[in-house]
Structure formats: C-alpha cells, structure tokens
C-alpha cells in the first residue's frame, strides 16, 4: 500500500513535470517559427494542460481499466467546476465574459449531455449493455476538431493577440526538453494507472471511485495551479476560461481518443457521475446570472466547494 502511494506521487510528479517541459519547449519552438501567441495558447498550452488526463486515460484504456477511463474524465470535469472554480471564486469573485457565458459554458454543458446520450444504449437503443463505441469516440473527436477550428478562427478575426511568457530555448535544448517531457508523461501515466489499480485493490474501492477522486484531482493539478495563479493576479478571464475549456477538451478530445483506442463499457454506477457532471455545468450557468452582473461570488464558491466535498464523501462512503 505504501509503495503504491509513493509510486502514485512519483507518477503525478513525473506527469506534471513532463507536461510543463513539453509545453515550454514546444512553445519556444513555435515562437521561433513565428506562430501567433493566440494559436500557441489555444493549441500547445491547452493540449499541455490536458496532457495528464490524456496520457493516463490512454494507458487505462490499453490496460482494460475502463472504469478509470470514464471516472478520470468525469471526475476531472466535476472537480474543475465544483473544486477549482469554487476555490478560485473564494479567492476573488470571477467575472465571466459574454463569449464564455453564451458559447463556452453552454458548449461544455452540451458535451456533458453528449456523454449521457452516447452512454445510454440500453435506454435509447434497447441494447443489452451500455457502452461507448469507437465510432462514437471518433464523432467526439470530430466535435473537438470543429471546436478548435472555430476557436482559432474567432480569435484571429478578433485580433486577440496576448502577451505570453515563453521560454527562450535553443533548438537543441528544446528538442531535449520535448523528449524529456514526453518521457515524463509516459512514465508518469504508467505509474499512476498501475499504482491506482493497486490502491483500489488494497482498500476495496472500485477503479471508478479511484478515477473519480485521486486520479482526476491529480491530473487536474495543472488547471488548479493555472486558475489560482491567474485569479491571484486578478486575471479572472483566464481562471474561468481555463476550466471551461479544459472540460470541453476532456470530453471531446480525451474521451474521444480513449474510446477510439478501446470501446468503453459503461457500468450502472457511472450514470450517477454523468448526472452530477451535467448538474455541475448547469449550476455554473445558473450562478452566473444570480446577483449583479455575470459573476461567481464568494458565497457561490463556498457552495460549489461544499458540494464537491459532499460528492467525494458520498463516493467513498457508498
């Protein structure tokens, strides 16, 4: 048990180190190639913060740990809204941009509903089992491609060129860090999946619960760090945009890739988590319109965080 816990911590450390180095090095190369900052932000940086979930899920899918695949995606999305936005809005109330209110948050809610629809084969198709097939995974990836192209098009048309702090690496150093970053992601992902499965077996929790709690929170640490740092600097747009964008990435990209690698069996218990994910997205949308202006106030942050603690407590106790 202790060895598995140490391996899990080492896995998270390697995963986050790998994602950070990969983003820094790839961004440095992109700047040298003259790629605009907005493109770097929407592609390299966004992929980098989602890389931990992606790598862990691919390893879990290949290993046959299908409960952990869906658990990690749903757990990350639930933690992003209830946990990260809860903490961020407690630190400083979050003002939400119009585009985030009417496009990105509804799209993340639509993505959550999509998971319910493609999972409910018994109810909708009269099938004997519920599962997400490879073809449905490919459809999710197509939705992701549309979302990415749309974002890039809107950003370029709006002339949103932001200052970005990027590392100035030589080409040779950048290549080395890219290799080290990929190695960190691979080693960390493998360690996390293996140790999480081992911990689940020892303490008697299902892979679903471990994926929804320990693994999802660990892989969401980049989003947590980014949002907390942003909100402390009063960059509230980054704090909430980072979380909502990550939720869209998690479903369309990560779940899409995972189910393309291996079809995903959906157990009955997973539907509770699917509905919690939808409810969290709906609650976020409602909270934006309470009070004055489109804001997440501190009391709403406390409520979101409290709901997350209650959700995790229920998972562990059930």
C-alpha positions in Angstrom: 0.0 0.0 0.0 2.8 2.5 1.0 4.8 1.5 -2.1 1.7 2.1 -4.3 1.1 5.5 -2.7 4.8 6.5 -3.3 4.6 5.3 -6.9 1.4 7.3 -7.3 3.0 10.5 -6.0 6.1 9.9 -8.2 3.7 9.3 -11.2 2.0 12.7 -10.6 5.3 14.4 -10.2 6.6 12.9 -13.5 3.4 13.6 -15.3 3.3 17.3 -14.3 7.0 17.8 -15.0 6.6 16.2 -18.4 3.6 18.3 -19.3 5.3 21.5 -18.2 8.6 20.8 -20.0 6.7 19.8 -23.2 4.6 23.0 -23.2 7.7 25.2 -22.5 9.8 23.6 -25.2 7.0 23.4 -27.8 6.0 27.0 -27.2 9.7 28.1 -27.6 9.9 26.3 -30.9 6.5 27.8 -32.0 7.7 31.3 -31.2 10.8 30.8 -33.3 8.7 29.6 -36.2 6.6 32.8 -36.0 3.4 31.2 -34.8 1.0 33.8 -33.2 0.5 33.7 -29.5 -3.2 33.1 -29.7 -2.6 29.9 -31.7 0.1 28.8 -29.2 -2.3 29.4 -26.4 -5.3 27.6 -27.9 -3.2 24.6 -29.1 0.1 23.9 -27.4 -0.8 25.3 -24.0 -4.3 23.9 -24.0 -3.1 20.5 -25.0 -0.4 20.7 -22.4 -2.8 21.2 -19.5 -4.9 18.3 -20.8 -2.0 16.0 -21.5 -2.0 14.4 -18.0 -5.6 13.2 -18.4 -5.0 12.1 -21.9 -1.9 10.0 -21.1 -3.5 8.4 -18.0 -6.6 7.6 -20.0 -4.8 6.0 -22.9 -2.8 3.8 -20.6 -6.0 2.9 -18.6 -7.8 2.1 -21.9 -5.0 -0.1 -23.2 -4.8 -1.9 -19.8 -8.5 -2.6 -19.8 -9.2 -0.3 -16.8 -12.3 1.1 -18.4 -13.9 2.3 -15.2 -10.9 4.5 -14.6 -11.2 6.0 -18.1 -14.6 7.5 -17.7 -14.0 8.1 -14.0 -11.0 10.3 -14.7 -12.8 12.4 -17.4 -16.0 12.9 -15.3 -14.0 13.3 -12.1 -11.8 16.0 -13.7 -14.8 17.9 -15.1 -16.6 17.8 -11.8 -13.5 18.8 -9.8 -12.9 21.6 -12.4 -16.3 23.2 -11.8 -17.0 22.4 -8.2 -13.5 22.4 -6.8 -11.3 24.7 -8.9 -13.9 27.3 -9.7 -15.1 27.1 -6.1 -11.6 27.8 -4.8 -10.9 30.5 -7.4 -14.1 32.4 -6.7 -13.5 32.2 -2.9 -10.1 33.9 -3.5 -11.6 36.6 -5.8 -15.1 36.8 -7.4 -15.0 35.7 -11.0 -16.5 38.0 -13.7 -17.5 35.9 -16.8 -17.1 37.2 -20.3 -20.0 37.3 -22.7 -18.4 34.7 -25.1 -17.8 32.4 -22.1 -21.3 32.8 -20.9 -23.1 32.2 -24.2 -20.7 29.9 -26.0 -18.1 28.1 -24.0 -20.2 27.2 -20.8 -23.2 26.0 -22.9 -20.8 24.0 -25.1 -19.3 22.3 -22.1 -22.8 21.6 -20.8 -23.7 20.2 -24.2 -20.6 18.0 -24.1 -21.7 16.6 -20.7 -25.1 15.8 -22.1 -23.4 14.1 -25.1 -21.8 11.7 -22.7 -25.2 10.7 -21.3 -26.7 10.2 -24.8 -23.8 8.0 -26.2 -23.8 6.0 -22.9 -27.5 5.2 -22.7 -27.6 2.3 -25.2 -30.0 0.2 -23.1 -32.5 3.0 -22.8 -32.2 4.5 -26.3 -31.4 1.5 -28.5 -32.7 -1.4 -26.4 -29.2 -2.9 -26.3 -28.1 -5.5 -23.7 -25.3 -3.3 -22.4 -24.3 0.3 -22.2 -21.0 1.2 -23.9 -19.2 4.0 -25.9 -18.1 2.6 -29.2 -15.1 3.5 -31.3 -17.4 5.2 -33.8 -18.9 7.4 -31.1 -15.3 8.2 -30.0 -14.5 9.3 -33.5 -17.6 11.5 -33.5 -16.4 13.2 -30.3 -13.0 13.8 -31.9 -14.8 15.5 -34.9 -16.7 17.7 -32.5 -13.4 18.6 -30.9 -11.9 19.5 -34.3 -14.9 21.8 -35.0 -14.4 23.5 -31.6 -10.7 24.0 -32.1 -11.1 25.4 -35.7 -13.9 27.7 -34.5 -11.8 29.0 -31.6 -8.8 29.7 -33.8 -11.0 31.5 -36.4 -12.8 33.7 -33.9 -9.5 34.5 -32.1 -7.8 35.5 -35.3 -10.8 37.5 -36.6 -11.0 39.4 -33.3 -7.3 40.2 -33.3 -6.8 38.8 -29.8 -3.1 38.9 -29.6 -1.9 38.5 -26.0 1.5 38.7 -24.4 2.7 35.3 -23.4 5.7 34.4 -21.3 7.6 31.7 -23.2 10.9 30.1 -22.6 13.7 31.1 -25.0 15.4 27.7 -25.5 17.9 26.9 -28.2 16.6 24.4 -30.8 18.8 21.6 -29.3 17.7 22.3 -25.8 14.0 22.5 -26.9 14.3 19.1 -28.5 15.9 17.6 -25.4 13.1 19.0 -23.2 10.4 17.8 -25.6 11.9 14.3 -25.4 12.1 14.6 -21.6 8.6 15.9 -21.4 7.2 13.0 -23.4 9.2 10.6 -21.3 7.8 12.2 -18.1 4.2 11.9 -19.5 4.7 8.2 -20.4 6.4 7.1 -17.2 4.1 9.2 -15.0 1.0 7.9 -16.8 2.0 4.3 -16.5 2.9 4.7 -12.8 -0.4 6.4 -12.0 -2.6 3.7 -13.6 -0.7 0.8 -12.1 -0.4 2.2 -8.6 -4.1 3.5 -8.6 -5.3 0.0 -9.6 -3.1 -1.4 -6.8 -4.5 1.0 -4.2 -8.1 0.2 -5.3 -7.5 -3.5 -4.8 -5.9 -3.0 -1.3 -8.5 -0.6 0.2 -11.5 -2.1 -1.5 -12.6 0.9 -3.6 -13.5 0.4 -7.2 -11.4 1.7 -10.1 -14.3 4.1 -10.8 -14.1 5.8 -7.4 -10.2 6.0 -7.6 -10.5 7.5 -11.0 -13.2 10.0 -9.9 -11.2 11.2 -6.9 -7.4 10.6 -6.6 -6.6 10.2 -10.3 -8.9 13.0 -11.5 -7.7 15.5 -8.9 -4.0 14.6 -9.5 -4.3 15.1 -13.3 -6.2 18.3 -12.8 -3.4 19.9 -10.8 -2.2 22.0 -13.8 -5.6 23.5 -14.2 -5.8 24.2 -10.4 -2.4 25.9 -10.4 -3.1 27.9 -13.5 -6.5 29.2 -12.2 -5.3 30.0 -8.7 -2.3 31.9 -10.1 -4.5 33.7 -12.6 -7.1 34.8 -10.0 -4.5 36.0 -7.6 -3.3 38.3 -10.4 -6.9 39.3 -11.0 -6.8 37.7 -14.4 -10.3 36.2 -13.9 -11.0 35.6 -17.6 -8.1 33.1 -17.7 -9.2 31.4 -14.5 -12.7 30.5 -15.7 -11.8 30.2 -19.4 -9.1 27.7 -18.5 -11.5 25.5 -16.6 -14.4 25.6 -19.1 -12.0 24.9 -22.0 -10.5 22.0 -20.1 -13.9 20.4 -19.6 -14.6 20.6 -23.4 -11.2 19.2 -24.1 -11.7 16.4 -21.6 -14.9 15.1 -23.2 -14.4 15.8 -26.9 -10.6 15.1 -27.1 -9.7 12.8 -24.2 -12.8 10.7 -24.0 -12.8 10.6 -27.8 -9.2 9.4 -28.0 -9.7 6.9 -25.1 -12.8 5.3 -26.7 -11.2 5.2 -30.1 -8.3 3.2 -28.5 -10.7 0.8 -26.8 -14.5 0.8 -26.6 -15.7 1.7 -23.1 -18.1 -0.4 -21.1 -20.5 1.8 -19.0 -21.5 0.4 -15.6 -24.7 1.5 -14.0 -22.9 3.4 -11.2 -21.3 5.7 -13.8 -24.7 7.3 -14.6 -24.8 8.9 -11.2 -21.4 10.6 -12.1 -22.7 11.6 -15.5 -25.7 13.3 -14.0 -23.5 15.0 -11.4 -21.3 16.3 -14.2 -24.4 17.7 -16.0 -25.7 19.2 -12.8 -22.4 20.9 -12.1 -22.4 22.5 -15.5 -26.0 23.6 -15.2 -25.3 25.1 -11.7 -22.4 27.1 -13.0 -24.6 28.5 -15.8 -27.3 29.5 -13.3 -24.9 31.0 -10.8 -23.6 33.4 -13.5 -27.0 35.1 -13.5 -27.5 35.4 -9.8 -26.7 38.7 -8.1 -25.4 41.7 -10.0 -23.6 41.2 -13.3 -22.3 37.9 -14.7 -20.2 36.9 -11.7 -19.3 33.9 -9.5 -19.5 35.4 -6.0 -17.6 34.1 -2.9 -20.6 32.6 -1.4 -21.2 30.6 -4.6 -17.6 29.5 -4.5 -18.1 28.2 -0.9 -21.3 26.4 -2.1 -19.5 24.8 -5.1 -16.6 23.6 -2.9 -19.0 22.3 -0.3 -20.9 20.3 -2.9 -17.6 18.8 -4.2 -16.7 17.7 -0.7 -20.1 16.2 -0.2 -19.9 14.4 -3.6 -16.5 12.8 -2.7 -17.7 11.9 0.8 -20.6 10.1 -0.8 -18.4 8.2 -3.2 -16.0 7.0 -0.5 -18.9 6.1 1.9 -21.1 4.3 -0.7 
